[in-house]
Amino acid sequence: MGNACITGAGRSNAASFPSEQTTFNWTIDGFSSLLDKGAGWTYSRVFEIMGVKLYLKLNPMVKKSGEVEEYVSLRLELAQSSVKPNTIVETSFMFLIYDQSYGKHSKHQVITHSFQTASTSSGTSYMIALNKLKKRSSGFLVKNSCIFGIEFIKVATVKANTTSETLFVQKMNIFNEAKVHTWEIEDFFALKNPDYSPEFEVGGYTWFISMCPSSDGNHLSMFLKMKKSDLLSEDSANLVEVTLSIKDQESDKHKKLTGRCQFSNSSPSWGWCKFITLEDFKDTSKGYLVKRKCCIEAQVAVVGSSKTE
C-alpha cells in the first residue's frame, strides 16, 4: 500500500533491551488463493511486542529488477501510532519460514534495524523465491498452508509478549464479492476537517470513508473506517480488500490505491496518509475537482479473517 497508515490507540515505551526472545507467528491457510489474487501486499493484523506495535505484510509475487523469477516478499513495519513522534525503535530479530516437514525454521537474521516514526519507509524485508517456497521437498508449503514469523531478540521496551496469528484467505464467490460505495461531494471546500461519507454496509459490517488534509498540509488523506469495531472480539480481525478512488470526472484516469488490510477492534481504520497531493487534486486539467465537486469511491470486500492465540 505504499505509504499506508494505521490509525488507532497506541502507547509509548521506555528504552530497555531484555534478553528474552519474543516470537510472532503468521499462518496463512489458503496460500494458493492469495497467489490467485496476484501481486499486492496483504497485511497481518497489528501485534504488540514488548510494548511496540508492529505488523507484517506479504507480497506473494515480486520480481527483482532485471529478473524474471518471482519472489515472495515478507516485510516488517512499525505501526507509527504505537510510539511517540520522532522516536527510533532499535531492534534485532529474525525473519522465519517454518519447515513443516522437519519441524524447524529457515531463518534470516537482521542484526540491527532502526524503525523511525518520522519515515514512512523504515521497514525491512526478506525475500524467498516463490518456486523454492512451493517446492515440495522444502516443507514450507504443506496442505496449502505456510507459516511465516518474526523472532525478536531485542526491542526498545520493558515488557515482552508473544502472540500468534492465523490468517484465513477465502476464495471469491457471490457471498464475499466486492461492493462499491460512491460519495458525491457537491462542495469540497465546505467539508469539515475531517469529514465523513454516508455509512454503507459490506460483509455484515458498517463502513464509512474519512477524508482530511494530511499533517504536512500538502496532501489529502483518505481512510476506510469500520463503525462499531467492538463487535469484533479482541482476538479476531477481518481481512478486507479495499480500493479507494478519486474519480476523474472528465475521463477514466481515476486516482486509485488498493490494499488488503486487517480491521480489528484496536485497528478500525486503514488508508493512506498521502493519498494525493493537493496540487494534483485541485489541478482542473486532471478532472478530480470540477466546479467544487468531486466524487470518491470505495470498493470493499471482506476476503478473509484472522484469529490470534
Residue frames relative to the residue before (quaternion, step in Angstrom):
aa qw qx qy qz dx dy dz
M 1.0000 0.0000 0.0000 0.0000 0.00 0.00 0.00
G 0.5211 -0.6480 0.4316 0.3497 3.56 1.15 0.27
N 0.8084 -0.1947 0.1744 0.5274 3.53 -0.77 -1.11
A 0.0684 0.8321 -0.5435 0.0867 3.55 0.80 1.04
C 0.1947 -0.7680 0.6009 0.1058 3.53 -1.19 0.66
I 0.2014 -0.7352 0.6340 0.1305 3.52 -1.19 0.64
T 0.1173 -0.7933 0.5925 0.0759 3.56 -0.82 0.90
G 0.3849 0.6914 -0.5403 0.2862 3.54 -1.18 0.54
A 0.6727 -0.5097 0.3440 0.4115 3.54 -1.25 0.30
G 0.0032 0.7885 -0.6150 0.0112 3.54 -1.10 0.72
R 0.2062 -0.7736 0.5789 0.1546 3.55 -1.25 -0.05
S 0.4473 -0.6634 0.5238 0.2923 3.53 -1.19 0.52
N 0.1791 -0.7955 0.5697 0.1028 3.55 -1.25 0.23
A 0.5450 -0.6082 0.4686 0.3368 3.51 -1.25 0.49
A 0.4454 -0.6994 0.4924 0.2643 3.57 -1.14 0.60
S 0.3316 0.6963 -0.5896 0.2399 3.53 -0.40 1.26
F 0.3099 -0.7903 0.5141 0.1232 3.57 -1.04 0.70
P 0.1286 -0.8124 0.5632 0.0793 3.61 0.01 1.20
S 0.5294 -0.6601 0.4369 0.3052 3.55 -1.16 0.57
E 0.5370 0.6424 -0.4121 0.3592 3.61 1.17 -0.46
Q 0.3376 -0.7248 0.5622 0.2112 3.55 -1.04 0.82
T 0.1383 -0.7937 0.5914 0.0332 3.57 -0.98 0.87
T 0.1479 -0.8345 0.5307 0.0138 3.55 -0.76 1.07
F 0.1209 -0.7380 0.6583 0.0858 3.53 -1.18 0.74
N 0.1316 -0.7910 0.5956 0.0481 3.59 -0.76 1.08
W 0.1094 -0.7879 0.6055 0.0243 3.56 -1.00 0.90
T 0.1029 -0.8032 0.5865 0.0162 3.57 -0.33 1.29
I 0.1206 -0.7739 0.6182 0.0660 3.58 -0.84 0.98
D 0.1092 -0.7942 0.5978 -0.0007 3.52 -0.44 1.31
G 0.7426 0.2685 -0.2340 0.5672 3.58 -0.43 1.20
F 0.1350 0.8439 -0.5100 0.0979 3.56 1.06 0.77
S 0.6212 0.5500 -0.3536 0.4320 3.61 1.02 -0.68
S 0.6124 0.5414 -0.3477 0.4593 3.59 1.12 -0.63
L 0.6261 0.5185 -0.3303 0.4797 3.56 1.13 -0.68
L 0.6353 0.5215 -0.3221 0.4698 3.59 1.04 -0.79
D 0.6176 0.5649 -0.3428 0.4266 3.58 1.04 -0.75
K 0.6517 0.5217 -0.3101 0.4549 3.58 1.15 -0.57
G 0.4645 -0.7089 0.4238 0.3195 3.58 1.27 -0.19
A 0.7708 -0.3365 0.2590 0.4750 3.53 -1.34 -0.28
G 0.4553 0.6514 -0.5212 0.3112 3.54 -1.16 0.67
W 0.5034 -0.6822 0.4523 0.2768 3.55 -1.11 0.70
T 0.1057 -0.7364 0.6652 0.0636 3.51 -1.15 0.83
Y 0.2656 -0.8089 0.5154 0.0976 3.56 -0.76 1.10
S 0.4044 -0.6358 0.5891 0.2917 3.54 -1.18 0.59
R 0.5692 -0.5239 0.4532 0.4429 3.55 -1.22 0.04
V 0.5912 -0.5511 0.4346 0.3973 3.58 -1.23 0.32
F 0.0489 -0.7937 0.6062 0.0125 3.60 -0.88 0.96
E 0.3595 -0.7442 0.5319 0.1847 3.54 -1.19 0.59
I 0.0212 -0.7781 0.6270 -0.0301 3.54 -0.86 1.06
M 0.8466 -0.0964 0.0346 0.5223 3.55 -0.63 1.14
G 0.7471 -0.4278 0.2167 0.4604 3.57 0.94 0.92
V 0.6668 0.4499 -0.3001 0.5127 3.60 1.27 -0.04
K 0.2937 -0.7676 0.5463 0.1616 3.59 -0.89 0.94
L 0.0033 0.7960 -0.6013 0.0691 3.54 -0.84 1.08
Y 0.0924 -0.7709 0.6163 0.1318 3.55 -1.32 -0.08
L 0.3656 -0.6847 0.5856 0.2337 3.52 -1.32 0.51
K 0.0193 -0.7635 0.6404 0.0812 3.54 -1.22 0.40
L 0.1795 -0.8029 0.5677 0.0294 3.52 -1.06 0.86
N 0.0950 -0.7504 0.6523 0.0481 3.53 -1.03 0.93
P 0.2996 -0.8225 0.4549 0.1638 3.61 -0.38 1.19
M 0.7879 0.2345 -0.1158 0.5575 3.59 1.22 -0.27
V 0.1856 0.7743 -0.5700 0.2030 3.55 0.03 1.38
K 0.1759 -0.7684 0.6041 0.1169 3.57 -1.06 0.73
K 0.3868 -0.6947 0.5573 0.2390 3.54 -0.96 0.91
S 0.6426 -0.5455 0.3731 0.3878 3.54 -1.14 0.62
G 0.8401 0.1731 -0.1521 0.4910 3.56 -0.83 1.03
E 0.6639 0.4752 -0.3076 0.4887 3.60 1.27 0.05
V 0.3711 -0.7125 0.5481 0.2329 3.56 -1.21 0.52
E 0.5640 0.6119 -0.3843 0.3998 3.59 1.21 -0.44
E 0.3363 -0.7415 0.5494 0.1879 3.55 -1.08 0.80
Y 0.1755 -0.7849 0.5907 0.0652 3.54 -1.12 0.80
V 0.3523 -0.6496 0.6201 0.2634 3.49 -1.38 0.35
S 0.1435 -0.8068 0.5711 0.0475 3.57 -0.69 1.12
L 0.1072 -0.7740 0.6235 0.0235 3.56 -0.82 1.10
R 0.0190 -0.8279 0.5583 -0.0514 3.57 -0.65 1.11
L 0.2294 -0.7570 0.6008 0.1158 3.56 -1.04 0.89
E 0.0211 0.8010 -0.5968 0.0423 3.57 -0.87 0.98
L 0.4832 -0.6574 0.5122 0.2684 3.51 -1.30 0.55
A 0.3545 -0.6720 0.6012 0.2476 3.58 -1.04 0.81
Q 0.3392 -0.8264 0.4056 0.1936 3.53 -0.06 1.33
S 0.5961 0.5650 -0.3720 0.4325 3.59 1.20 -0.33
S 0.5809 0.6381 -0.3598 0.3549 3.60 1.26 -0.29
V 0.7723 0.2151 -0.1337 0.5826 3.61 1.21 -0.33
K 0.6563 -0.5198 0.3678 0.4048 3.55 -1.24 0.33
P 0.6195 -0.5509 0.3939 0.3970 3.61 -1.14 0.58
N 0.8346 0.1952 -0.1723 0.4855 3.53 -1.25 0.66
T 0.4360 0.6728 -0.4690 0.3706 3.55 1.09 0.75
I 0.2215 -0.7425 0.6162 0.1411 3.56 -1.12 0.72
V 0.1574 -0.7819 0.5993 0.0679 3.55 -0.79 1.05
E 0.2129 -0.7932 0.5629 0.0935 3.56 -0.47 1.22
T 0.0262 0.8178 -0.5715 0.0623 3.58 -0.78 1.03
S 0.0745 -0.7201 0.6818 0.1051 3.49 -1.41 0.27
F 0.1666 0.8043 -0.5431 0.1744 3.59 -0.68 1.04
M 0.3103 -0.7203 0.5823 0.2141 3.53 -1.39 0.01
F 0.3715 -0.6560 0.6056 0.2547 3.54 -1.13 0.75
L 0.1407 -0.8071 0.5717 0.0437 3.58 -0.97 0.88
I 0.0058 -0.7229 0.6887 0.0551 3.52 -1.25 0.62
Y 0.3320 -0.7957 0.4804 0.1610 3.56 -0.57 1.19
D 0.2821 -0.7247 0.6112 0.1469 3.53 -0.90 1.06
Q 0.2408 -0.8331 0.4861 0.1080 3.56 -0.11 1.35
S 0.6101 0.5652 -0.3527 0.4288 3.60 1.21 -0.37
Y 0.7983 0.2682 -0.1194 0.5258 3.57 1.00 -0.86
G 0.4620 -0.7301 0.4200 0.2776 3.59 1.27 0.15
K 0.6281 0.4910 -0.3656 0.4804 3.57 0.94 0.83
H 0.4645 -0.6776 0.5014 0.2713 3.54 -1.33 0.28
S 0.3047 -0.6457 0.6540 0.2499 3.51 -1.30 0.51
K 0.1203 -0.8463 0.5190 0.0028 3.57 -0.55 1.16
H 0.0614 -0.7492 0.6579 0.0452 3.53 -1.19 0.71
Q 0.2104 -0.8319 0.5043 0.0967 3.57 -0.29 1.25
V 0.1783 -0.7105 0.6713 0.1127 3.51 -1.15 0.85
I 0.3525 -0.7901 0.4569 0.2067 3.56 -0.14 1.31
T 0.7766 -0.1442 0.0925 0.6062 3.57 0.97 -0.83
H 0.0646 0.7808 -0.6192 0.0520 3.53 -1.04 0.82
S 0.2381 -0.7717 0.5784 0.1152 3.55 -1.00 0.90
F 0.1944 -0.7463 0.6280 0.1043 3.55 -0.83 1.07
Q 0.1106 -0.8102 0.5751 0.0231 3.57 -0.67 1.11
T 0.4092 -0.7403 0.4799 0.2328 3.58 -0.67 1.10
A 0.6203 0.5490 -0.3499 0.4375 3.60 1.18 -0.39
S 0.7075 0.4256 -0.2433 0.5090 3.59 1.27 -0.29
T 0.3386 -0.7358 0.5502 0.2029 3.59 -1.05 0.80
S 0.7358 0.3660 -0.2218 0.5247 3.60 1.25 0.01
S 0.3630 0.7664 -0.4619 0.2598 3.58 1.06 0.73
G 0.4510 0.6838 -0.4612 0.3411 3.60 1.23 0.23
T 0.2554 -0.7514 0.5838 0.1715 3.56 -1.31 0.03
S 0.2669 -0.8108 0.5156 0.0747 3.56 -1.05 0.87
Y 0.1268 -0.7285 0.6634 0.1145 3.50 -1.42 0.30
M 0.1467 -0.8034 0.5742 0.0576 3.58 -0.93 0.93
I 0.0473 -0.7539 0.6540 0.0405 3.53 -1.21 0.69
A 0.5437 -0.6242 0.4444 0.3426 3.58 -0.97 0.84
L 0.5224 -0.6573 0.4454 0.3110 3.58 -0.89 0.97
N 0.6382 0.5312 -0.3277 0.4506 3.60 0.99 -0.79
K 0.6400 0.5166 -0.3205 0.4699 3.57 1.07 -0.75
L 0.6433 0.5229 -0.3215 0.4575 3.58 0.99 -0.84
K 0.7269 0.4446 -0.2316 0.4695 3.57 0.99 -0.91
K 0.4928 0.6795 -0.4255 0.3383 3.60 1.23 -0.34
R 0.4980 -0.7045 0.4169 0.2862 3.56 -0.64 1.12
S 0.6795 0.5157 -0.2992 0.4275 3.57 0.94 -0.84
S 0.5852 0.6032 -0.3742 0.3919 3.60 1.19 -0.38
G 0.3240 -0.7714 0.4888 0.2471 3.59 1.09 -0.65
F 0.4668 0.6930 -0.4414 0.3270 3.60 1.25 0.14
L 0.7767 0.2209 -0.1117 0.5791 3.58 1.03 -0.80
V 0.0991 0.8005 -0.5737 0.1425 3.56 -0.35 1.29
K 0.8365 -0.0344 -0.0315 0.5460 3.57 -0.75 1.10
N 0.6624 -0.5505 0.2786 0.4248 3.54 1.01 1.03
S 0.6264 0.5015 -0.3366 0.4927 3.56 1.21 0.54
C 0.0098 0.7817 -0.6236 -0.0056 3.58 -1.04 0.75
I 0.2706 -0.7726 0.5634 0.1119 3.54 -1.17 0.66
F 0.0832 -0.7704 0.6320 0.0107 3.53 -0.74 1.16
G 0.0292 0.8280 -0.5598 0.0132 3.56 -1.19 0.25
I 0.2771 -0.7022 0.6286 0.1870 3.48 -1.45 0.10
E 0.0962 -0.7753 0.6226 0.0448 3.56 -0.87 0.96
F 0.2072 -0.8162 0.5333 0.0809 3.56 -0.43 1.26
I 0.2300 -0.7583 0.5995 0.1122 3.51 -1.04 0.90
K 0.7994 -0.0032 0.0421 0.5993 3.55 1.04 -0.83
V 0.0913 0.7615 -0.6364 0.0823 3.57 -0.99 0.96
A 0.4965 -0.6648 0.4708 0.2997 3.57 -1.07 0.72
T 0.4998 0.6161 -0.4645 0.3935 3.57 0.18 1.30
V 0.4228 -0.6978 0.5121 0.2684 3.55 -1.27 0.21
K 0.7422 0.3692 -0.2101 0.5182 3.60 1.20 -0.20
A 0.2106 -0.7879 0.5689 0.1054 3.58 -0.86 0.92
N 0.0234 -0.7844 0.6197 -0.0114 3.55 -1.02 0.89
T 0.1430 -0.7480 0.6354 0.1276 3.55 -1.21 0.45
T 0.0903 0.7832 -0.6105 0.0762 3.56 -0.88 0.94
S 0.1826 -0.7742 0.5975 0.1017 3.56 -1.19 0.53
E 0.1261 -0.7860 0.6019 0.0640 3.54 -1.15 0.65
T 0.1360 -0.7435 0.6466 0.1028 3.55 -1.17 0.72
L 0.1831 -0.7864 0.5854 0.0732 3.56 -0.78 1.09
F 0.1576 -0.7817 0.6006 0.0592 3.58 -0.78 1.10
V 0.1374 -0.7993 0.5832 0.0457 3.60 -0.52 1.21
Q 0.2795 -0.7935 0.5253 0.1276 3.57 -0.68 1.12
K 0.4803 -0.5969 0.5459 0.3392 3.53 -1.27 0.43
M 0.4948 -0.6592 0.4730 0.3112 3.58 -1.04 0.74
N 0.1194 0.7711 -0.6172 0.1012 3.56 -1.01 0.89
I 0.7430 -0.4178 0.2684 0.4488 3.58 -1.26 -0.01
F 0.6482 0.5407 -0.3253 0.4262 3.58 1.17 -0.44
N 0.7950 0.2279 -0.1466 0.5428 3.61 1.12 -0.44
E 0.2935 0.7697 -0.5181 0.2303 3.58 1.15 0.50
A 0.6041 -0.6016 0.3937 0.3437 3.55 -1.15 0.68
K 0.1661 -0.7544 0.6269 0.1018 3.53 -1.17 0.72
V 0.3058 -0.7660 0.5479 0.1398 3.55 -1.09 0.81
H 0.0741 -0.7678 0.6353 0.0373 3.55 -1.00 0.93
T 0.1746 -0.7940 0.5785 0.0668 3.57 -0.84 1.01
W 0.1577 -0.7726 0.6127 0.0537 3.55 -0.92 1.02
E 0.1371 -0.7951 0.5897 0.0366 3.58 -0.33 1.29
I 0.1013 -0.8010 0.5897 0.0202 3.58 -0.62 1.14
E 0.3124 -0.7954 0.4959 0.1543 3.57 -0.46 1.22
D 0.7980 0.0528 -0.0061 0.6003 3.58 1.06 -0.74
F 0.2936 -0.7945 0.5081 0.1562 3.57 -0.10 1.31
F 0.6964 0.4995 -0.2811 0.4319 3.58 0.95 -0.86
A 0.6319 0.5087 -0.3385 0.4768 3.59 1.29 -0.07
L 0.4546 0.7035 -0.4434 0.3191 3.60 1.27 -0.02
K 0.4676 -0.6275 0.5378 0.3136 3.54 -1.26 0.49
N 0.3305 -0.7328 0.5580 0.2061 3.57 -1.30 0.15
P 0.4589 -0.4070 -0.7384 0.2804 1.58 -0.48 2.47
D 0.2824 -0.7269 0.5874 0.2163 3.56 -1.32 0.09
Y 0.2853 -0.7898 0.5347 0.0947 3.52 -1.21 0.64
S 0.4881 -0.6537 0.5011 0.2887 3.53 -1.12 0.72
P 0.6130 -0.4686 0.4418 0.4576 3.58 -1.28 0.06
E 0.5386 -0.6380 0.4471 0.3209 3.57 -1.12 0.63
F 0.0247 -0.7803 0.6246 0.0196 3.57 -1.23 0.54
E 0.3761 -0.7451 0.5162 0.1920 3.56 -1.21 0.54
V 0.0844 0.7514 -0.6511 0.0659 3.53 -1.09 0.87
G 0.8630 0.0824 -0.0645 0.4943 3.58 -0.93 0.89
G 0.6849 -0.4972 0.2858 0.4494 3.57 1.13 0.59
Y 0.6780 0.4288 -0.2899 0.5219 3.60 1.29 0.16
T 0.4104 -0.6955 0.5387 0.2403 3.55 -1.26 0.51
W 0.0923 -0.8123 0.5755 -0.0208 3.53 -0.91 1.05
F 0.0216 0.7679 -0.6373 -0.0604 3.54 -1.34 0.18
I 0.4346 -0.6725 0.5378 0.2639 3.55 -1.29 0.43
S 0.1600 -0.7643 0.6182 0.0897 3.54 -1.07 0.81
M 0.0007 0.7976 -0.6028 0.0234 3.58 -0.96 0.87
C 0.1741 0.7681 -0.5992 0.1440 3.56 -1.00 0.87
P 0.5989 -0.5248 0.4284 0.4271 3.62 -1.22 0.25
S 0.5098 -0.6385 0.4792 0.3206 3.59 -1.12 0.64
S 0.6837 -0.5015 0.3410 0.4058 3.55 -1.28 0.30
D 0.6765 0.4807 -0.3111 0.4631 3.60 1.12 -0.53
G 0.4702 -0.7193 0.4090 0.3069 3.59 1.29 -0.08
N 0.6666 0.5164 -0.2958 0.4488 3.58 1.28 0.00
H 0.7468 0.3381 -0.1882 0.5408 3.59 1.28 -0.12
L 0.3895 -0.6312 0.5949 0.3098 3.50 -1.42 0.08
S 0.2248 -0.7431 0.6154 0.1364 3.57 -1.04 0.84
M 0.0145 -0.7938 0.6080 0.0038 3.56 -1.05 0.77
F 0.0284 -0.8038 0.5932 -0.0362 3.54 -0.97 0.97
L 0.2946 -0.6656 0.6445 0.2343 3.51 -1.33 0.45
K 0.0724 -0.8172 0.5717 0.0060 3.56 -0.82 1.00
M 0.3395 -0.7219 0.5735 0.1862 3.53 -1.14 0.79
K 0.3016 -0.7384 0.5750 0.1820 3.57 -0.83 0.99
K 0.8408 0.1022 -0.1070 0.5207 3.56 -1.06 0.80
S 0.0820 0.8251 -0.5498 0.1011 3.55 0.79 1.06
D 0.5453 0.6225 -0.4036 0.3903 3.58 1.24 -0.27
L 0.4762 0.6380 -0.4510 0.4034 3.58 1.29 0.04
L 0.6298 0.4930 -0.3225 0.5063 3.58 1.27 -0.43
S 0.4691 -0.6567 0.5038 0.3079 3.57 -1.00 0.74
E 0.6690 -0.5298 0.3471 0.3889 3.56 -1.23 0.46
D 0.7449 0.4081 -0.2238 0.4780 3.61 1.08 -0.64
S 0.6918 0.4476 -0.2883 0.4878 3.62 1.20 0.23
A 0.0434 -0.7734 0.6320 0.0219 3.55 -1.31 0.42
N 0.3541 -0.7112 0.5636 0.2263 3.56 -1.28 0.36
L 0.3065 -0.7134 0.5991 0.1955 3.57 -0.99 0.88
V 0.0453 -0.8234 0.5636 -0.0475 3.56 -0.56 1.22
E 0.2452 -0.7309 0.6205 0.1439 3.54 -0.98 0.94
V 0.0319 0.8284 -0.5528 0.0842 3.56 -0.49 1.18
T 0.0631 -0.7484 0.6589 0.0430 3.53 -1.11 0.81
L 0.1057 -0.7726 0.6244 0.0462 3.57 -0.74 1.09
S 0.0502 -0.8174 0.5731 -0.0296 3.55 -0.91 0.97
I 0.1868 -0.6820 0.6848 0.1764 3.48 -1.35 0.50
K 0.3485 -0.7862 0.4742 0.1883 3.56 -0.46 1.20
D 0.3442 -0.6734 0.6158 0.2210 3.53 -1.14 0.80
Q 0.2822 -0.8174 0.4849 0.1308 3.57 -0.31 1.29
E 0.6597 0.4952 -0.3077 0.4743 3.58 1.26 -0.17
S 0.7898 0.0407 -0.0033 0.6120 3.61 1.16 -0.59
D 0.5990 -0.5697 0.4075 0.3882 3.59 -1.18 -0.39
K 0.4332 0.6906 -0.4681 0.3409 3.60 1.16 0.52
H 0.0207 0.8490 -0.5245 0.0606 3.53 0.63 1.22
K 0.3921 -0.6624 0.5777 0.2715 3.54 -1.25 0.51
K 0.1592 0.8084 -0.5496 0.1382 3.60 -0.49 1.14
L 0.0832 -0.7604 0.6428 0.0409 3.53 -1.22 0.68
T 0.1612 -0.8054 0.5696 0.0305 3.55 -1.03 0.91
G 0.1089 0.7851 -0.6072 0.0553 3.55 -1.11 0.65
R 0.2944 -0.6964 0.6145 0.2253 3.56 -1.31 0.35
C 0.0349 0.8415 -0.5244 0.1251 3.52 -0.23 1.33
Q 0.3717 -0.7229 0.5367 0.2264 3.55 -1.21 0.50
F 0.1850 -0.7652 0.6128 0.0690 3.53 -0.90 1.08
S 0.0394 0.8019 -0.5903 0.0831 3.54 -0.80 1.05
N 0.7374 -0.3933 0.3077 0.4548 3.52 -1.34 0.02
S 0.7543 0.3817 -0.2043 0.4936 3.58 0.96 -0.86
S 0.7637 0.2342 -0.1507 0.5823 3.62 1.25 -0.29
P 0.0395 0.8578 -0.5091 0.0580 3.59 0.42 1.24
S 0.7488 0.3534 -0.1801 0.5310 3.59 1.26 -0.06
W 0.0423 0.7769 -0.6265 0.0476 3.55 -0.96 0.98
G 0.3038 0.7527 -0.5527 0.1889 3.56 -1.12 0.59
W 0.5871 -0.5756 0.4578 0.3384 3.51 -1.27 -0.54
C 0.4059 -0.7138 0.5230 0.2286 3.57 -0.79 1.08
K 0.7847 0.1830 -0.0817 0.5866 3.58 1.05 -0.79
F 0.0560 -0.8495 0.5246 0.0005 3.55 0.53 1.24
I 0.7727 -0.1256 0.1272 0.6090 3.59 0.96 -0.92
T 0.4988 -0.6265 0.4895 0.3449 3.59 -1.09 0.59
L 0.5522 -0.6071 0.4549 0.3458 3.57 -1.09 0.68
E 0.5900 0.5782 -0.3646 0.4297 3.57 1.13 -0.63
D 0.6872 0.4571 -0.2787 0.4911 3.58 0.92 -0.92
F 0.6409 0.5455 -0.3311 0.4267 3.58 0.95 -0.86
K 0.7502 0.4004 -0.2105 0.4823 3.59 0.95 -0.89
D 0.4825 0.6550 -0.4403 0.3799 3.59 1.29 -0.09
T 0.3793 -0.7738 0.4610 0.2117 3.60 -0.35 1.26
S 0.6073 0.5753 -0.3599 0.4132 3.60 1.14 -0.53
K 0.6642 0.5134 -0.3047 0.4499 3.61 1.21 -0.42
G 0.4442 -0.7571 0.4021 0.2603 3.59 1.26 -0.18
Y 0.4597 0.6918 -0.4530 0.3238 3.61 1.22 0.18
L 0.7805 0.1561 -0.0594 0.6024 3.57 1.00 -0.88
V 0.0562 0.8091 -0.5747 0.1094 3.58 -0.37 1.28
K 0.8290 -0.1164 0.0264 0.5464 3.58 -0.56 1.21
R 0.7197 -0.4740 0.2052 0.4641 3.52 0.94 1.11
K 0.6178 0.5518 -0.3382 0.4466 3.59 1.29 -0.09
C 0.0518 0.7702 -0.6357 0.0014 3.55 -1.21 0.58
C 0.2592 -0.7661 0.5752 0.1227 3.54 -1.25 0.43
I 0.1194 -0.7894 0.6018 0.0195 3.56 -0.69 1.17
E 0.0821 -0.8039 0.5888 0.0207 3.56 -0.98 0.86
A 0.1043 -0.7662 0.6316 0.0557 3.54 -1.10 0.83
Q 0.1013 -0.7551 0.6460 0.0487 3.55 -0.88 1.03
V 0.0006 0.8422 -0.5298 0.1002 3.54 -0.43 1.27
A 0.0803 0.7704 -0.6299 0.0572 3.55 -1.04 0.87
V 0.3150 -0.7059 0.5992 0.2084 3.59 -0.99 0.84
V 0.0592 -0.8607 0.5044 -0.0356 3.58 -0.29 1.30
G 0.8169 0.0201 -0.0183 0.5761 3.58 1.20 0.10
S 0.2299 -0.7508 0.5991 0.1565 3.53 -1.31 -0.10
S 0.1699 -0.7789 0.5924 0.1165 3.54 -1.25 0.30
K 0.1202 -0.7722 0.6206 0.0643 3.51 -1.28 0.44
T 0.2392 -0.7689 0.5787 0.1294 3.55 -0.98 0.87
E 0.2302 -0.7621 0.5930 0.1202 3.50 -1.28 0.51
